[in-house]
Amino acid sequence: MGKPTRLTSHGTFFITTQTYNRRRLFQTTTNAELFLDTLQHYRREDHYKLHAFVVMPDHIHLLLTPNEITIERAIQLIKGGFSRRLASKLPIWQRGFTDRRIRDRQDLETNHDYIHHNPIRAKLCQLPEDYPYSSAYRLTTPPAI
């Protein structure tokens, strides 16, 4: 079986995307909250199921399952929606994103934990639930595919 292509619309994906030149755009509370609002907006519109996320100062990690759209379209909505709302004259995002398809429950849990522990590795907090721009901060139930 060959490597799945990005054009596959079903499946759960671990996504990473960076700000332009790794600018610490999300170090500002207003920008981080605007990104979270954008992320939740498209989730509420049922474009994807959002399993976990973290907004780091210069990049984001997402664990999501697109609903009847491609992974490219889901990321286009998120990045484009945020860019429009921010209305900056400066570039906001690096081109593209990296994605990796989640293979099974164990893979999902491993990536879920990676996302939630990212702020600890970056020394931004001591516990995942202390970082306000993460799904760990709002976590009430374990992840599901």
trRosetta pair geometry for C-beta under 8 A, 3 or more apart (Angstrom, degrees):
i j d omega theta_ij theta_ji phi_ij phi_ji
4 8 5.1 -51 -178 10 109 149
4 11 6.9 76 154 -30 166 169
4 101 5.2 41 55 -27 136 157
5 8 5.8 127 68 -17 67 90
6 70 6.9 66 146 177 77 113
6 71 5.6 -105 -165 58 82 117
6 72 5.9 77 150 -44 119 100
6 99 6.4 104 -111 57 100 138
7 70 5.9 -45 -147 -127 43 132
7 72 7.6 -10 -95 -1 52 121
8 11 6.1 39 121 8 118 126
8 70 7.5 118 77 -131 23 84
8 71 7.7 25 75 -8 64 107
8 101 7.9 11 73 -92 133 135
9 66 5.6 -98 -170 96 73 129
9 68 6.6 29 153 -154 138 19
9 69 6.0 -172 -145 106 118 17
9 70 4.8 -83 -93 -88 85 51
9 71 7.3 -171 -122 -24 46 64
10 65 7.9 9 -161 -167 52 95
10 66 7.5 -118 -96 70 28 91
11 65 6.8 -150 111 -130 28 84
11 66 8.0 20 59 33 61 89
11 101 5.1 -23 160 -143 143 107
11 102 6.9 167 173 45 89 77
12 49 7.9 -55 -106 75 98 108
12 51 6.7 32 -154 -13 127 145
12 63 6.8 22 172 177 106 80
12 64 6.9 -166 -150 107 72 22
12 65 4.4 -44 -95 -78 76 93
12 101 7.3 105 74 -161 50 62
12 102 4.2 -26 89 36 100 128
12 108 6.5 23 102 -102 149 107
12 145 5.5 -106 -26 -132 145 93
13 62 7.8 29 98 100 86 93
13 63 7.4 -172 90 -145 42 46
13 64 6.3 -20 58 65 83 67
13 65 7.4 142 11 -91 72 44
13 66 7.7 20 11 -15 119 93
13 71 5.3 51 -6 -121 163 136
13 99 4.8 -11 -174 -166 128 109
13 100 6.6 142 -157 68 74 37
13 101 5.8 -45 -99 -100 75 48
13 102 6.6 -143 -84 -11 21 87
14 61 7.1 -13 -173 -169 84 96
14 62 7.5 162 -156 84 40 51
14 63 5.6 -13 -102 -101 66 78
14 99 6.9 148 76 -156 51 54
14 100 4.8 -14 56 59 101 94
14 102 6.3 109 -27 -64 89 89
14 111 4.5 -114 -90 -152 131 145
14 114 7.9 29 -145 68 138 133
14 115 7.9 -147 -139 -56 99 111
15 60 7.8 3 110 108 95 91
15 61 6.8 153 83 -158 58 46
15 62 4.2 -8 57 57 110 97
15 63 7.5 -171 19 -75 79 30
15 64 6.7 -18 3 27 124 101
15 71 7.4 -176 -83 -174 120 113
15 75 6.5 -169 -153 -89 147 117
15 97 5.8 7 -166 158 96 131
15 98 7.2 153 -154 83 48 54
15 99 5.1 -12 -100 -102 73 83
16 59 6.3 11 -172 172 89 123
16 60 7.2 173 -145 86 48 50
16 61 5.4 -14 -96 -101 77 74
16 62 8.0 -175 -71 21 35 70
16 97 6.6 169 82 -171 44 83
16 98 4.8 -4 56 56 96 101
16 99 7.9 -170 23 -74 63 42
17 59 6.6 178 92 -155 38 81
17 60 5.8 -4 58 53 82 92
17 75 6.8 138 -48 -157 146 121
17 79 6.7 -86 138 -80 163 124
17 93 6.4 -9 161 -153 117 114
17 94 6.9 -168 -173 56 75 94
17 96 7.6 -162 -121 115 96 45
17 97 3.9 -44 -82 -112 102 102
17 98 7.5 178 -73 21 56 64
18 22 5.9 -36 180 -90 123 67
18 58 6.2 11 -156 145 87 83
18 59 4.3 -35 -104 -99 68 99
18 93 7.3 126 88 -157 47 65
18 94 4.5 25 75 9 95 129
19 22 6.2 96 69 -133 87 20
19 23 4.8 -101 128 55 125 78
19 24 7.5 170 57 -74 152 14
19 25 4.6 175 -125 7 153 121
19 26 7.3 -163 -49 -10 136 92
19 58 5.0 -106 32 -159 113 64
19 59 6.6 -123 -2 -72 76 50
19 92 6.5 -74 -144 171 81 55
19 93 6.3 -81 -128 -106 40 44
19 94 6.9 74 105 -17 14 84
20 23 5.8 8 74 6 71 115
20 90 7.3 -161 67 147 144 93
20 91 4.0 123 -95 112 167 104
20 92 5.9 129 -8 105 112 10
20 93 5.9 41 -47 67 82 9
20 94 5.7 158 -97 -61 46 54
21 91 7.9 96 -1 82 97 116
21 94 7.8 155 -25 -77 34 90
22 58 4.4 39 -170 174 68 143
22 59 7.4 -28 -127 -45 78 96
22 94 8.0 19 -54 -48 58 122
23 58 6.3 160 74 -124 29 97
23 90 7.9 69 -44 135 175 135
24 27 4.2 23 151 -18 106 125
24 57 4.2 -13 -149 162 90 112
24 58 5.1 -57 -94 -63 53 94
25 28 7.0 -61 172 25 43 103
25 31 5.4 -130 158 156 79 156
25 57 7.5 140 47 173 46 58
25 58 6.9 104 19 -111 76 54
25 92 6.8 72 -107 -152 165 78
26 31 5.4 -132 -106 108 47 109
26 32 4.4 89 -164 -84 86 86
26 35 6.4 -34 -107 7 113 149
26 55 5.0 -141 -168 159 152 102
26 56 6.6 105 75 96 134 31
26 57 5.3 -164 72 -137 83 29
26 58 7.1 -153 31 -56 96 26
26 60 7.6 112 -38 -66 161 91
26 133 6.8 131 169 -175 121 168
27 31 7.9 27 48 56 44 126
27 32 7.8 152 7 -43 5 115
27 57 4.3 30 -64 -135 86 105
27 58 8.0 7 -36 -49 96 71
28 31 4.4 70 77 12 102 109
28 32 6.8 177 85 -10 51 86
29 32 5.8 -60 -144 39 30 109
29 33 6.0 25 161 -15 68 110
30 33 6.0 -60 -146 41 25 107
30 34 6.2 27 155 -21 62 109
31 34 5.6 -54 -145 36 30 113
31 35 6.5 32 154 -20 64 103
31 86 6.9 38 -127 -113 89 119
32 35 5.8 -53 -152 34 31 111
32 36 6.5 30 151 -17 64 105
32 55 5.1 144 -146 116 91 140
32 132 7.8 87 128 99 139 100
32 133 4.7 -73 -178 -99 125 138
33 36 5.6 -50 -146 37 35 112
33 37 6.3 40 153 -21 65 104
33 133 8.0 -108 -67 -100 51 98
34 37 5.6 -51 -148 35 31 114
34 38 6.5 34 151 -20 63 104
34 82 6.7 114 127 -144 95 85
34 85 5.7 -178 -180 122 114 127
34 86 6.3 120 124 -78 149 82
35 38 5.6 -54 -151 36 33 113
35 39 6.3 36 152 -21 66 106
35 55 5.5 134 93 -121 137 144
35 60 7.2 -152 167 -79 142 140
35 82 5.2 22 -112 -123 71 133
35 133 7.9 40 73 -154 116 118
36 39 5.5 -51 -145 36 33 115
36 40 6.2 26 158 -12 66 108
36 53 8.0 151 -116 106 80 141
36 55 6.5 -98 -61 -19 89 147
36 133 6.5 -133 -59 -139 123 78
37 40 6.0 -59 -145 42 28 106
37 41 6.2 41 151 -32 63 105
37 85 7.8 -164 87 175 113 167
38 41 5.5 -48 -147 25 30 119
38 42 7.0 17 161 -8 62 102
38 78 6.4 113 132 -152 108 60
38 81 4.6 155 -159 114 113 111
38 82 4.4 -161 51 -76 174 78
38 85 5.9 -147 -77 14 118 148
39 42 6.7 -66 -159 39 26 99
39 43 6.5 25 148 -17 63 112
39 50 6.9 94 163 -111 101 153
39 53 6.4 87 178 -133 157 173
39 62 7.7 -161 -138 -105 125 123
39 78 6.0 34 -100 -135 68 108
40 43 5.2 -55 -145 40 38 117
40 44 6.1 41 156 -22 70 103
40 50 7.8 -86 -99 19 55 161
41 44 6.0 -57 -152 35 26 109
41 45 6.6 20 151 -13 61 108
41 81 6.8 -159 76 167 131 149
42 45 5.4 -51 -145 40 38 113
42 47 4.6 -42 173 36 92 133
42 48 6.8 27 129 25 101 96
42 74 7.4 138 145 -153 139 70
42 77 4.9 122 -120 134 149 128
42 78 6.1 -108 29 -77 153 71
42 81 6.4 -166 -46 -4 120 165
43 46 7.6 39 171 -76 36 26
43 47 7.1 -85 -86 47 27 82
43 48 6.2 -62 -105 71 67 77
43 49 7.5 77 -144 -128 94 23
43 50 4.7 -45 -106 -10 134 123
46 67 5.6 -64 160 73 77 158
47 66 7.0 -40 155 -146 70 72
47 67 6.0 -180 174 47 19 98
47 69 5.9 -17 -163 21 86 140
47 73 7.8 -130 -170 122 116 99
47 74 5.9 156 143 -115 109 81
47 77 5.9 -47 155 61 168 170
48 64 4.6 29 159 174 134 121
48 65 6.0 159 -164 79 82 44
48 66 4.9 -47 -100 -106 98 42
48 67 5.6 -166 -90 -1 33 84
48 69 7.5 -79 -61 53 87 109
48 74 4.9 65 -53 -134 136 131
49 64 6.4 162 80 -158 52 70
49 65 4.4 1 50 54 103 102
49 67 6.6 99 -24 -50 78 104
50 53 6.3 -21 -176 -32 114 116
50 62 7.1 -70 -138 -161 89 101
50 63 7.6 100 -169 78 53 62
50 64 5.2 -24 -107 -104 55 100
50 135 7.5 -172 142 -88 103 137
51 63 4.2 -68 72 109 108 104
51 64 6.3 -171 12 -87 83 39
51 65 7.0 71 -30 -11 110 92
51 108 7.2 -79 165 -163 160 105
51 112 6.6 -84 139 -97 111 105
51 135 7.8 124 125 119 39 176
51 143 4.6 56 -172 -143 106 113
51 144 7.4 -154 -121 51 105 43
51 145 7.7 -5 -91 -92 142 47
52 61 7.9 -15 116 116 95 96
52 62 7.4 159 89 -160 59 39
52 63 4.1 29 47 34 90 121
52 111 7.5 164 57 121 136 83
52 112 4.8 150 -27 -132 157 74
52 115 4.6 129 134 78 124 154
52 116 6.6 -78 -162 -47 130 91
52 135 4.7 -141 -141 48 55 144
52 136 7.8 35 -147 -46 101 74
52 143 6.1 -45 -39 -86 106 129
53 60 6.9 -10 -167 -175 95 104
53 61 6.8 167 -150 89 48 61
53 62 5.0 -1 -107 -110 89 69
53 63 7.1 -141 -63 24 54 70
53 64 8.0 27 -70 -51 98 102
53 115 6.7 -91 -133 -178 7 136
53 134 6.7 -167 96 -143 61 47
53 135 5.0 101 37 -30 69 106
54 60 6.8 175 88 -152 53 61
54 61 5.1 14 47 49 94 98
54 115 4.9 174 -7 -180 112 81
54 116 6.9 178 -61 -89 124 32
54 118 5.0 153 97 53 163 132
54 119 6.4 -147 -160 -33 131 96
54 131 7.2 18 -139 117 104 140
54 133 6.6 84 -164 112 56 81
54 134 4.3 3 -109 -109 82 93
54 135 7.3 -90 -61 11 63 77
54 136 7.7 11 -85 5 101 102
55 60 5.2 -17 -110 -107 60 97
55 133 3.8 -83 57 160 102 123
55 134 7.2 -144 22 -67 66 56
56 59 5.1 4 61 61 116 70
56 60 6.7 -172 23 -85 77 39
56 61 7.5 50 -12 -4 109 91
56 118 6.1 -89 -70 140 121 125
56 119 7.0 -168 -103 -83 85 73
56 122 6.4 133 -141 -27 117 167
56 124 7.7 -164 -134 -23 79 156
56 133 7.8 178 -62 96 26 127
57 122 7.9 -175 9 168 103 151
57 124 7.9 -179 -28 -91 103 137
61 114 7.4 -117 169 114 160 95
61 115 4.7 -156 108 -117 127 91
61 118 6.2 158 14 -42 141 160
62 78 7.7 -57 -58 -138 161 175
62 115 7.9 81 -101 -119 11 138
63 102 7.4 61 -154 -57 98 137
63 108 7.3 109 -172 -152 135 74
63 111 5.6 137 -98 122 125 116
63 112 6.0 -45 -7 -87 172 68
63 115 6.0 -105 -21 -33 113 154
63 143 7.1 -18 112 -134 142 146
64 74 6.5 -170 113 159 138 149
65 145 7.1 113 -63 -159 143 65
66 69 5.0 -112 -178 71 119 73
66 70 6.4 -4 142 145 173 10
66 71 5.5 -134 -28 -81 135 53
66 73 7.1 94 -142 65 139 96
66 74 4.6 -126 -99 -45 105 135
69 73 4.1 -105 169 84 114 135
69 74 5.7 140 97 -53 117 80
70 73 4.7 102 55 3 78 99
70 74 7.2 -137 98 -4 45 85
71 74 5.6 -50 -149 34 37 115
71 75 6.4 30 155 -13 67 105
71 99 5.7 82 151 -135 149 167
72 75 6.1 -62 -150 41 29 104
72 76 6.0 33 152 -24 66 109
73 76 5.4 -52 -143 36 32 116
73 77 6.5 37 155 -22 64 101
74 77 5.9 -53 -155 31 29 111
74 78 6.6 23 151 -14 63 108
75 78 5.6 -55 -146 40 36 110
75 79 5.8 22 162 -7 72 110
75 97 5.3 -125 -160 15 156 154
75 99 8.0 -116 -47 -65 142 124
76 79 6.4 -58 -132 47 24 98
76 80 5.3 15 170 -9 63 123
77 80 6.2 -59 -127 48 16 104
77 81 5.5 20 167 -23 59 118
78 81 6.0 -55 -137 36 17 110
78 82 6.5 13 161 -14 57 109
79 82 6.0 -58 -149 38 27 108
79 83 6.2 28 154 -20 64 109
79 92 7.6 163 -171 100 87 118
79 93 5.2 10 -158 -55 123 163
79 97 7.8 -153 -46 -52 140 126
80 83 5.6 -55 -145 36 31 113
80 84 6.3 31 157 -19 66 104
81 84 6.0 -54 -149 35 28 109
81 85 6.4 23 155 -14 63 109
82 85 5.8 -61 -148 40 31 109
82 86 6.0 26 157 -17 68 110
82 92 7.2 -171 111 150 103 153
83 86 5.9 -58 -142 39 27 108
83 88 7.4 -88 -153 34 68 92
83 92 5.0 -165 -106 33 93 149
83 93 7.0 -76 -70 -7 119 110
84 87 6.9 18 176 -66 35 71
86 92 6.4 115 69 -98 150 143
88 92 5.9 123 52 -69 131 102
100 111 7.9 -167 81 -99 115 140
102 107 4.9 162 -160 112 73 115
102 108 5.0 60 -171 -77 139 75
102 111 6.4 -106 -102 19 107 147
102 145 7.3 -156 105 -106 137 117
103 107 4.4 102 44 -11 83 159
104 107 5.2 100 49 10 61 104
104 108 7.1 -112 108 -6 35 92
105 108 5.5 -54 -151 33 32 116
105 109 6.4 29 154 -16 66 105
105 145 7.0 -110 -93 -14 69 125
106 109 5.8 -55 -148 38 31 109
106 110 6.3 34 153 -21 65 106
107 110 5.7 -52 -145 35 30 114
107 111 6.4 23 159 -11 64 108
108 111 6.2 -63 -149 42 26 104
108 112 6.0 31 153 -25 64 112
108 143 5.9 -156 155 113 111 132
108 145 5.9 -111 -84 -63 158 103
109 112 5.4 -52 -141 36 30 118
109 113 6.3 30 158 -17 64 105
109 143 7.0 -179 -91 55 59 122
110 113 6.0 -58 -153 37 26 108
110 114 6.4 30 149 -23 63 107
111 114 5.3 -48 -144 33 36 117
111 115 6.4 41 155 -22 65 101
112 115 6.0 -54 -155 32 28 111
112 116 6.6 15 154 -8 63 110
112 143 4.8 -131 -103 -9 149 151
113 116 5.9 -62 -144 44 32 105
113 117 5.9 16 162 -8 69 115
114 117 6.2 -69 -141 45 23 100
114 118 6.7 50 154 -54 60 90
115 118 5.9 -33 -160 -11 29 118
115 134 7.3 156 146 -149 88 104
115 135 7.4 20 126 35 128 108
115 136 8.0 172 111 -33 87 105
116 128 4.0 23 167 -144 98 142
116 134 6.1 114 -124 172 62 133
116 135 7.2 -80 -87 68 94 83
116 136 4.0 107 -139 -60 107 130
116 139 7.8 8 -111 -46 134 145
117 120 4.9 -52 -164 38 67 118
117 121 6.1 70 139 -24 84 99
117 128 6.1 -60 -78 -79 50 110
118 121 5.8 -54 -148 36 33 110
118 122 6.4 20 156 -8 65 111
118 134 7.8 174 54 -105 101 129
119 122 5.6 -62 -144 47 34 107
119 124 4.1 -80 -167 63 89 117
119 125 5.0 23 132 27 119 103
119 128 7.0 127 49 -123 108 55
119 130 8.0 -149 109 79 138 84
119 131 3.9 111 54 -90 172 155
119 133 8.0 136 -75 61 135 87
119 134 6.3 -104 -13 -44 131 142
120 123 7.5 34 179 -77 33 31
120 124 7.5 -87 -67 47 23 73
120 125 6.2 -64 -82 78 63 74
120 126 6.7 61 -121 -152 95 20
120 127 7.4 35 -84 -95 117 10
120 128 6.6 -57 -32 -69 116 66
120 131 8.0 -112 -44 -36 67 130
124 131 6.0 63 108 -110 114 114
125 128 7.5 124 95 -98 128 17
125 130 4.1 177 -169 91 132 113
125 131 4.5 -141 6 -63 150 86
126 130 6.3 37 49 26 67 155
127 130 4.6 97 63 -9 83 108
128 131 6.4 -58 -165 21 41 108
128 134 6.5 -115 -176 117 81 150
128 136 3.6 -79 148 168 106 163
128 137 7.8 -129 144 -51 67 57
129 136 5.1 -116 -78 146 52 93
129 137 5.8 128 -157 -103 51 41
129 139 6.9 -99 -100 34 95 108
130 137 7.4 -71 80 -100 7 89
131 134 4.5 48 95 6 109 126
131 136 6.6 51 53 67 97 114
131 137 5.9 -114 82 -58 54 110
132 137 5.2 103 -126 -125 32 163
133 137 7.3 70 12 -1 15 146
134 137 5.0 115 66 -10 76 97
134 138 7.9 -176 99 13 53 82
135 138 5.8 -70 -154 55 47 95
135 139 5.8 78 142 -69 74 87
136 139 5.1 -21 -138 -17 35 126
141 144 7.7 -21 130 -16 115 107
